[in-house]
Amino acid sequence: MSEFLLAAAGFILLTVAVGLVRILRGPGNVDRTMAVQLLGTGSIASLLLVAAATGVRGAEDVALGLALLAAFASVAFVNSAAPSEPDNSEPAAGE
């Protein structure tokens, strides 16, 4: 069973490597952001698979930290890409 888990982790790391190409050569920022999300998700999945195959303790904490970083990266991208709203607190000229 551990051989299957390690093979699955290797396959996931292969897809992450393909995502790295998209990060470097992506046509736009959205494509690059989605590739970074793939990188985060793939690294979490492969980390958990390797930990389950080898019996390493504490990998769940590292995976949780990577998941939080990936979520914060998505929120930061959405906030930076959102159009800014005009400030309506000051009255317009002539009022």
C-alpha positions in Angstrom: 0.0 0.0 0.0 2.8 2.4 0.8 4.2 1.9 -2.8 0.9 3.0 -4.2 0.8 6.1 -2.0 4.3 7.1 -3.0 3.5 6.6 -6.6 0.4 8.8 -6.2 2.6 11.4 -4.5 5.1 11.2 -7.4 2.3 11.7 -10.0 1.0 14.7 -8.1 4.5 16.2 -8.0 4.7 15.7 -11.8 1.5 17.8 -12.2 3.0 20.4 -9.9 6.0 20.5 -12.2 3.8 21.2 -15.2 2.2 24.0 -13.1 5.6 25.5 -12.5 5.9 25.9 -16.3 2.6 27.8 -16.3 3.8 30.1 -13.5 6.9 31.0 -15.5 5.3 31.3 -18.9 1.7 32.1 -18.1 0.0 34.6 -20.4 -1.6 36.5 -17.5 -1.7 37.1 -13.8 -4.8 35.0 -13.4 -3.2 32.0 -15.0 -0.2 32.4 -12.8 -2.3 32.7 -9.7 -4.2 29.5 -10.6 -0.9 27.7 -11.1 0.3 28.9 -7.7 -2.9 27.4 -6.2 -2.2 24.2 -8.0 1.3 24.3 -6.5 0.0 24.8 -3.0 -2.7 22.1 -3.3 -0.3 19.6 -4.9 2.3 20.1 -2.3 -0.2 19.6 0.5 -1.5 16.4 -1.1 1.9 15.0 -1.8 3.1 15.8 1.7 0.1 14.0 3.2 0.5 11.0 0.9 4.2 10.7 1.7 3.5 11.1 5.5 0.9 8.4 5.3 3.2 6.1 3.4 6.1 6.5 5.7 4.4 7.1 9.0 5.9 10.5 9.7 4.2 12.5 12.5 3.6 16.2 12.3 3.1 16.4 8.6 -0.5 17.4 9.1 0.6 20.6 10.9 2.9 21.5 8.0 0.1 20.8 5.5 -2.3 23.0 7.4 0.2 25.8 7.4 0.6 25.4 3.6 -3.2 25.5 3.2 -3.4 28.7 5.1 -0.7 30.3 3.1 -2.4 29.3 -0.1 -5.7 30.8 1.1 -4.1 34.0 2.1 -2.4 34.2 -1.3 -5.7 33.9 -3.1 -7.3 36.6 -0.9 -4.3 38.9 -1.5 -4.6 38.4 -5.3 -8.3 39.1 -5.4 -7.9 42.2 -3.3 -5.1 43.5 -5.5 -7.0 42.8 -8.7 -10.4 44.3 -7.6 -11.2 47.7 -9.0 -11.0 50.5 -6.5 -14.2 52.3 -5.6 -14.3 56.1 -5.7 -14.3 57.9 -2.4 -17.7 59.5 -2.0 -17.1 61.1 1.4 -16.2 64.6 0.0 -18.9 66.7 -1.7 -18.6 67.3 -5.4 -17.6 70.7 -6.7 -20.5 73.1 -6.9 -22.6 71.6 -4.2 
